[in-house]
Amino acid sequence: MKKSLFLLIFLSLTALMFSQNINGRFSSSVYTFERYDSLSASEMYLRTFQSLHLNASKSNFSLVTRVNFAADLSQTLDNDPRLRFYNLYVVGRNLFDVATLKIGRQPVFNSAASGLMDGASLKIDYSSVVLKSYFGGNVPAYQKLELTSDLENNYILGGEVEFHGIKDVYFGFGYVDKNYSAEDYVATRLDEELNPIQILIRNNSNQFKFATAEAGYKMEDVFRVDTKFEYDINLENASLFEISGRYEQIENLGIDLYYNMREPRVRYNSIFSVFNYGNTSEIEAGVDYRFSRAFQCFAKFATVEYEDDNSSRVTAGFHSSYGSVSYRKTFGYAGELDAFSVSTARTFCDGKITPSLGAAFTSYKLSEDEDTETLLTLLAGVNYRPWNKFSFDLQVQHLQNKILNNDFRVLFKFNHWFNSNLNLM
């Protein structure tokens, strides 16, 4: 595995050396906050985050990287500094006019088991059929630049096939198998004479294994419908059914409908699979109306059905060129909540200065017999962009609730975008 990792790094450096175009973004942030260890003792923390998105391209091939580095400047913390590799892969596009191949650490998107993997993915787009396949090892904790040492029990495998041959219609089928190897650990147990002894605990691997199907139909400027279905192969039952639709034939008016039925996502062989749990179903209806390009209002109502009870929520608000206002109320089995939020941002000096303000107030309680708790959040910030490739952000945050009586935080961020075409001999 280490040889494979070194080979990937070597190929990445080679791609950088012979690239025709290098582009990306570098960000550096400083985040400060105060933490109270007791009523009379507190410590100030000064966290720094560095983020790099780097793409190097030549012809149909590219190197894609995304790296994050975090550390605390004021305190010595466990596991600091920490370097995370989110992306590090080489991609070849339009190979043989039909294929896209990615090799390395890359994201995998599917409804059943998304995430990062260290492996390879292949997409073939031919005529009206799209084939996707992927295989790789699960990424270690904290996105360390390491490969799994137990690929047999710690992997993700899957694929999809999509059909687009019928006008305005699409449908597809998929399969995903994601397995997690359980870590061994030592625990204290009692022997036959009730004396404590140390025992090595070894658990079976935990697994997600799903078959998926989806379909949709869209009539331009009239309505569209999308459906999704997931079947849990391990537990042999339906895991998710989802359908959403939108009607927009009336000018400036949109009507949305949404329904889902789902079971809790529990890994096979996990201890949680022995508990008795029930499915939930949810239905939501919404309407939005656009008075002009600068002003739109919306309202939604939803209800969630549990095994023995139900909960409902109402959401309403508007968006405009000056800002947004929204209100949400939840009541029933999920607790009672009232949340109001408002935000605004305006650009001045030809886009060089953009101040912003935001506020949110929430009151909630878990049941009618509980006391009502409140939460207040205030935000104020400004973005300064003196040049196209550079920007600076400053934001102050204030939070007040039952636990944090007066929480004040400051964030400063620097961004640099770059894009260079290289003239190589």
N, C-alpha and C positions, 0 to 999 in steps of 0.2 A: 504493500500500500504506500509506503514512503517513497518507493521508486516512482510510482505513478504520480504522486504529488509533485516530486521534483521535476518529472517530465512535463507536467502541466505548467509549472512555473517557467520552465525553460522555453516552452512553446509560446507562452504569453510574452516573455521578454523579447523573443525573436519577432513576434508580431509587432511589438512596439518599434523595434529597430527598423523594420522595413515597411512601415505604414506610410500611406499617402496623405492621410488626414487624421489628426488627433483633436478630439473635442471632449468637453465634459464640464463639470462644475466642482469647485472646491468651496467648502463652507467651514467656518470656524466660529464656535459659539462659546459663550461664557454664561453660566447660569448660577445664580447665588440664592441661597435660602437659609433660614435659621431653624434648627431643630432643637426642641426642648427635651432633655433627658429626664427632667423633673420640673416641679413648679418654679424652682429657683435657679436651675442650671440649664444653660443652652449653649450650642455651638454653631458657628457660622460655617457653611459649606460653600465652596466655590468650584463648581463642576465645569469642566471644559470638554467640548465635543468637536472633533474634527471629522469631516465627511468628504469623501472624494468619489465622484462619478467620472470614470475615465473610459473613453471609447477610442480605439485605434482601428482604422479601416484601410483596406487596400482592395480595390476591385470588389468582388463579392464576399470578401472575408473581413471579419471584424473581431476585435478583442473587446469584451465588455466587462468592466469591473465596477464594483461598488463596495467601498471600505469605510468603516467607522472606527474611530479611536476615541476612548473616553478615559478621563482621569480626574482626580480631585486635587486641586492646587493648595488647599488649606488644611486638609486632614489626610492621614494615612489610613486608607480603607482596604479591607480584604478584596482580593481579586483586581486591584487597581495597579497599573493601568490595564485596560482591556481593549484588545484589537479584535474587531468583528469583520469577517469577510462574508458579505451577503451575495455578491456575484463575482465570479471569476471564470468566464467561459469564452471559448472561441466559437463563432458562428459562421457558417457558410450559407449564403442565400442564393436562391435561384440556380441551384446546382442541377445540371442537365435540364434546365428550364422548368423543373417541377418540384425540386426538393429543397428543404432547409434543414441543416444539421447543426446541432449545438453539442459541444463537449466541454464539461467542466461543472463548476458550481452554478446552478441556475434555478430559477423558480419554476414550480409546476402548478398549474391552475386547473383544478377540477372541483366540483361541488362536494365531493366526498372526502378528499384527503389532500388539500393543497399544502404547499410549503416549499422548502428548499431541498435540493438533492445534489449529490456529487455523482454525475453520470452522463448519460447521453440521451438526446431526444431527436426524433426525426419526424418531419412533417412533409407529406407529399400532397401537392395540390394539382390534380389532373382533371381536366374537363370539369364536371360538376360534382366530383367526389374529392373529399379531403380526408387523408389518413394521418393520424397522429399516434406516436408510440414513444415510450420513455422507460428507462430503467436506470437505477442508481442507488447509492447508499444514503441513508439518512444523515443529515448534517449533525455534528456533535453539538453539545450545549454551548451557548454563547457564540455560535458561528465561528468556532476556532478553525484555523487553517489546518485541519487534520482530516484524514479519511477513516471511516469506520474500520475496525479490525475484525468485525463479525458481519460481513456482507450477507452471509447465508441467512441470518436472523434479523438483520437491521437494514431494510431496503424498501424501495417503492417501485412498483411495476404496474404499467397500465397502458391503455391505448383508447383511441376513439375513432369512429368513422362517421363522417357527415355527408349528407346528400343535399345538393342544391339544384337538382335538375328540373324541378317543377317551379314555374314562375310564382314568386311571392311565398313559396313554401320551403321550409327546411326541416330536416329531422336527422337524428343521429343516435348512435348507441356507443356505450363505453364500458370499460372495465378497469378497476383499480384495486391493487393489492398492496397495502402498506403495513409492514411488520416492524415491531419495535422489540429489540432484545432487552430483556429486563436485567438490570445490574444486580450482581450478587452482593449480599451484605451479611454482617455478623450481628446476631441478636442474642439476648440473654433469655434462656428458657430454664424450666425446672426439670430435673431428672426424676426417676421413679421414687427417690428418697427426698424429693422436694428441695434438692440442692441446686443453686443457680449454676448453669453451665453455658458456655458460648457455643452457638450452633451457626453454621454457614447456611444461609437461606438462598436457595436457587429457585426462581420462579420461571414458569413457561413464558415464551414470548407472547406479546399482545398484538392483536392483528385487526386491521380494518380490511374487509373484502366486500366490494360493492359492484353490482351491475347497474348501469345508468341508462336512461333513455330521455330524449328531449325532442320537442317538435314545436313548430311555430308557423304562423301565417300572418302576413301583413298586406293590407290593402292601402296603398299610399293615400295619406291625408284623410282616411276614413277610420280605420281601426286596425289594431294588431292584437294577437293572442300568442302567448308563449307558455309552454308546459314543460314540466320536468318530473321525472320519476326515478327513485333510487330503491334498489332491492338489496337487503343485507343477506349475503350468501351464507355467512356463518350462522346467523340466527334464523334464517329461512323465513323472513317476513319483510313486508314493505317498510322502508325506513323513512321515505319522504315522498309526498306528492304535492306539487306546487303548480298553480296556474295564475297567470296575470294577464290582464287585458286593458287596453286603453282605446277610448272612442273620442275622435277629434274632428268629425265631419263638420260640426257647427263652428263657424269662424270664432277664433279666440277662446273657445271653450274646450276643456279637456275633462273626461270622466275616466277614473281609474277604478278597477276592481282587482282584488288580490285574495287568494285563498291558499292555505297550506295545511297539510297534516304531516306531523313529524314525530319520530320517537327520539329519545335522548341518544346522543352519539356516545356509545360505550364500547371500548375495545374488547374484543373477544379474548377470553382467558383472564380478563381483569377481574379483581375482587369486586368491583362495582357491578359486574354483570349478574351477581347473585341476588342483588336487591330487587324488590318489587317496584316497578316504576310504570307510569302510564304515559300514553301519547298525549300530545296537545294538538289542537287545530285552531286556526286563526283565519278570520275573514276581515277584510278592510275595504272600505269604499271611500273614494275621494273625488273632489272636483276642484278645478282651478280655472280662473278666468283672467285673461290678459287685457287690461284696459288700454294699454299702450306698450310701446317697446320698453318703457321705463317703469311700468307698474303692473304687478301681477299679485293676485290674492289666491289663497287656497284654504281648503278645509278637508279633514279626514275623520272618519269614525271607524274604530276597529273593536272587535271582541275576540277574546281568546278563551277557548273551552279546555278546561283541565278534566281530570278523571271524575272529580266529584264537585267541581265548582267552576266559576268563570270570572273573567276580568274584562274591563272595557277601557278604552282610551279615546280621547278627543284631541285633535290637533288643528290649529288654525293660525293664520298669519298672512303676511304679505312680504313681497320683495320689491324693491325699487332701486333706482339709481343712487338714492341717498342712503340706503341701508335696508335692514330686515328686522321684522318684529314677528315673534311667534309665541304661542301659548299652548301648553299641553296639560291635560288633566287625565289622570289614571284613577280608576276606582274598582273595587271588587277584591277578588282573592289575592291579587298581586300587590295589594296595598293602595293607599290613597296618596296621590301626588298632585301638586299644582306647580307648574314651572312656567316662568315668564322670562323671555330673553329679548334683548335688543342689541343691534350692532350697526355700526356705520363706518364708512371709509370714503375719503375723497382725495382726488389727485390734484396737485397744484404744480405750477412752474413747469409745464410741459412734461409731466410725469416724473419729475425729479423728487418730489416730496409727496408722500401719501400718509397722512395721519389716520389713525383708527381708534375707535372707542367701542367697548362692549360691556354689557352688564347682564347678569342673570340672577333671578331670585327664585328659590325653590322651597316649598314646604311639603313635608311628607310624614306619613306614619304607616306602620305595617298593618295595623288593624284599627277598628273603631275605638277599641279600649286603650290604645297606646297614646302617649303624649305626642304632640306635633313637634317635629324638629324643623329647623330652617337652615338654609344655606345661601350665602350671598357671595357672588363672584363679580369682580370688577377687573377690567382690562383696559390698558391705554398704551398705545404704541405709535411708532412712526417709522416709515421706510424712506431712506434717503438713497437715491440712485444718481450720483453725479455724472457717471458715464454708463454706457450700455453694458459694459462687461463687469461693472462693480456695483454692489449695493450694500447698505448697512441697515440693520434692524435693531430697534431698541423697544422693549416691551416691559411694562411693570404689571404685576398681577397681585391681586388682593383676594384672599379667601377667608370667610368667617363662617364657622358652624359650631356645633356642640363640642367637638374635639379640638379644633383649631380656632381659638378665639380671635387671633389677629395674625394671619399668615400673609407675609409680604415677600414677594419674589421679584427678581430682576433678570431679564434675559437680553444679552447683546449678541448679535450675529453678523458675520461678514460673509459675503458671497462673491465669488469670482467665476464668471463663465469664460470659457476659452474655446477657440475653434481655429485650427491652423492647418493649412495645406502645405505639405512638405514637397520640395523639389529634390528628389533623389536622383543621383546619377544612375 
